[in-house]
Amino acid sequence: MIVGNARYVKREDLPDTVRVFPLTGALLLPGGQLPLNIFEPRYLAMFDAALAGDRLIGIVQPVLSEPAGSTALRPALSSVGCIGRITSFAETGDGRYIASLSGVCRFRLLDETGTGHPYRSFKIAPLLADLSAEDDEASVDRAALLRVFRAYLDANKLEADWESVELAGNRTLVNSLSMMSPFGPAEKQALLEAPDLKTRADTLIAITEMLLARGAGDSDTVLQ
């Protein structure tokens, strides 16, 4: 997989330890883009370190229910996250960073490492199948996916760039729709942890159908 100016094709291309950014409700998938507005000092320090090094950050959701002993500064984390490479970066002039992460590879959290930095780092086990991009795109029920996507847009009075949708491959379509979906943290984590592209597509269809069955709200937004 080529991400920005870097190429990730084997285990040796990925670090053993990754800086972790806990972010509730965030979903980054391989090949996807996640915009970030960085303002907390500990995460400004994290991005400084990443920019000076391998440019890699791990996006992980905190667990949904806080176990005993966890704190706001060190929340318990979900077991699966996604490595992102900083591919866009700008300073705002008021102490913030505006950045974009490009998804590289999902990973499982192993042991937390004590680094002496204000941010957290973990040893990881990358899910190397993500690097090959050899998902069976033909196994995705594209017609069903587009049907529920169109139904969701109609229910919420939304519009989409259908020319771009039609041109997108199944991998890009499934991952893009998963990332832009308005689902909650539990649904986002289920999409992240889906073992393959077909399962992620089926999960996305099922969640959207349940949302439609409950009734969708109104909005006036253009999805691109």
C-alpha positions as a printed Julia matrix, in Angstrom:
224×3 Matrix{Float64}:
   0.0     0.0     0.0
   1.28    3.45   -0.93
   0.26    6.21    1.48
   1.54    9.68    0.76
   5.25    9.37   -0.02
   5.64    6.08    1.86
   5.16    2.46    0.87
   3.89   -0.15    3.34
   3.99   -3.72    2.04
   5.44   -5.88    4.83
   5.71   -6.07    8.62
   9.12   -4.41    8.62
   7.57   -1.28    7.09
   5.54   -0.72   10.26
   6.74    0.2    13.75
   6.6    -2.14   16.73
   5.26    0.73   18.84
   2.83    3.45   17.82
   1.73    6.73   19.39
  -1.97    6.46   20.22
  -4.63    9.16   19.85
  -7.82    8.1    21.73
 -10.79    9.6    19.89
 -14.4     8.65   20.6
 -16.6     8.24   17.53
 -13.67    8.39   15.1
 -13.26    5.79   12.39
 -10.15    5.52   10.23
  -9.85    2.66    7.75
  -7.01    1.7     5.4
  -7.07    4.04    2.43
  -9.4     6.5     4.17
  -8.8    10.13    5.15
  -9.46   11.47    8.65
  -9.26   15.26    9.22
  -8.14   16.36   12.68
  -8.09   19.62   14.63
  -5.31   19.3    17.21
  -5.27   21.67   20.18
  -4.52   19.77   23.41
  -0.84   20.16   24.45
  -0.25   16.41   24.79
  -1.5    15.76   21.27
   0.39   18.73   19.85
   3.48   17.07   21.35
   2.44   13.76   19.8
   2.17   15.3    16.35
   5.49   17.09   16.75
   7.12   13.73   17.54
   5.37   12.0    14.63
   6.36   14.72   12.17
   9.96   14.44   13.32
   9.84   10.66   12.94
   7.77    8.16   10.97
   4.64   10.39   10.66
   2.46    7.59   12.05
  -0.33    7.94   14.62
  -2.68    5.24   15.92
  -6.36    6.19   16.11
  -8.19    4.19   18.8
 -11.58    4.64   20.45
 -11.87    4.54   24.23
 -13.99    1.64   25.39
 -17.69    2.39   25.65
 -17.98    1.77   29.41
 -15.14    2.96   31.62
 -13.75    0.14   33.8
 -12.52    0.75   37.32
  -9.19    2.55   37.43
  -9.45    4.37   34.11
  -9.32    8.17   33.96
 -10.02   10.89   31.43
  -6.27   11.24   30.88
  -5.69    7.49   30.55
  -8.99    5.91   29.44
  -9.26    2.2    28.77
  -8.99    1.69   25.02
 -10.63   -0.56   22.46
  -8.48   -3.47   21.39
  -8.38   -2.57   17.68
  -7.37    0.71   16.05
  -5.92    1.95   12.77
  -2.54    3.47   11.96
  -2.7     6.71   10.01
   0.1     8.57    8.26
   0.13   12.36    8.47
  -0.27   13.37    4.82
  -1.49   16.92    5.31
  -0.47   19.39    7.99
  -0.85   23.1     8.67
  -0.38   25.49   11.59
  -3.28   27.83   12.3
  -1.4    30.66   14.01
  -3.41   30.28   17.23
  -1.62   27.21   18.57
  -3.61   24.53   16.74
  -2.67   22.05   14.03
  -4.99   21.11   11.19
  -3.96   17.71    9.89
  -5.2    14.82    7.82
  -4.37   11.16    8.46
  -4.39    8.6     5.66
  -5.26    5.09    6.84
  -2.49    2.52    6.52
  -3.27   -0.62    8.51
  -5.43   -1.75   11.41
  -3.74   -3.13   14.52
  -4.38   -4.8    17.84
  -3.15   -3.1    20.98
  -0.66   -5.06   23.04
   1.26   -3.59   25.98
   1.44    0.09   26.83
   4.98    1.44   26.91
   6.24    4.02   29.37
   7.83    6.72   27.24
   7.99    9.69   29.59
   5.95   11.7    27.08
   2.56   13.27   27.81
   0.92   11.08   25.16
   0.51    7.31   25.21
   2.3     4.66   23.14
   1.57    0.96   22.71
   3.23   -2.08   21.27
   1.03   -3.3    18.45
   0.24   -6.32   16.3
  -0.59   -4.99   12.8
  -3.31   -6.73   10.77
  -1.04   -7.26    7.78
  -3.8    -8.36    5.41
  -4.73   -4.66    5.17
  -1.45   -3.94    3.37
  -2.17   -6.25    0.46
  -5.48   -4.65   -0.53
  -6.51   -8.06   -1.82
 -10.03   -7.98   -0.45
 -12.48   -9.85   -2.65
 -14.26   -6.75   -3.93
 -16.5    -8.91   -6.1
 -18.01  -10.48   -2.95
 -19.56   -7.15   -1.9
 -23.28   -6.81   -2.61
 -22.85   -3.44   -4.29
 -26.49   -3.23   -5.35
 -27.73   -3.7    -1.77
 -25.17   -1.21   -0.47
 -26.23    1.46   -2.95
 -29.89    0.73   -2.27
 -29.63    1.4     1.46
 -27.33    4.37    0.86
 -29.89    5.94   -1.47
 -32.7     5.18    1.01
 -30.73    6.86    3.81
 -30.09    9.93    1.66
 -33.75   10.16    0.69
 -34.91    9.77    4.31
 -32.61   12.57    5.45
 -33.06   14.85    2.41
 -29.38   14.52    1.54
 -27.62   14.58   -1.79
 -24.54   12.77   -3.06
 -22.1    13.07   -5.92
 -23.44   10.02   -7.75
 -20.9    10.27  -10.54
 -18.11    9.78   -7.99
 -20.05    7.0    -6.27
 -20.48    5.09   -9.51
 -16.78    5.41  -10.35
 -15.59    4.22   -6.93
 -14.42    0.64   -6.54
 -16.1    -1.53   -3.92
 -13.23   -1.2    -1.43
 -13.23    2.59   -1.67
 -17.02    2.74   -1.57
 -17.44    0.52    1.49
 -14.66    2.17    3.49
 -15.7     5.71    2.54
 -19.35    5.12    3.43
 -18.32    3.48    6.7
 -16.17    6.46    7.68
 -18.74    9.11    6.77
 -21.63    7.25    8.4
 -23.31    9.08   11.32
 -23.3     6.0    13.54
 -22.32    5.84   17.19
 -19.04    4.59   18.66
 -20.19    0.97   19.0
 -21.26    0.77   15.35
 -18.05    2.48   14.22
 -15.98   -0.05   16.18
 -17.93   -2.94   14.64
 -17.16   -1.59   11.16
 -13.48   -1.23   12.06
 -13.2    -4.75   13.42
 -14.99   -6.44   10.5
 -12.58   -9.18    9.37
 -12.95   -8.54    5.64
 -14.52   -6.19    3.13
 -17.65   -8.29    2.57
 -18.34   -8.46    6.3
 -17.84   -4.7     6.64
 -20.24   -4.08    3.76
 -22.84   -6.46    5.23
 -22.45   -4.79    8.64
 -22.86   -1.34    7.1
 -26.01   -2.45    5.28
 -27.49   -4.01    8.43
 -26.78   -0.98   10.63
 -28.22    1.41    8.03
 -31.36   -0.7     7.63
 -31.87   -0.69   11.41
 -31.43    3.08   11.47
 -33.96    3.51    8.68
 -36.4     1.22   10.45
 -36.23    3.43   13.55
 -36.84    6.51   11.45
 -34.26    9.02   10.24
 -33.98   12.67   11.14
 -33.96   15.67    8.86
 -30.85   17.39    7.56
 -29.8    19.44    4.58
 -26.29   18.37    3.73
 -24.46   17.37    0.57
 -22.29   14.28    0.91
 -19.26   14.21   -1.38
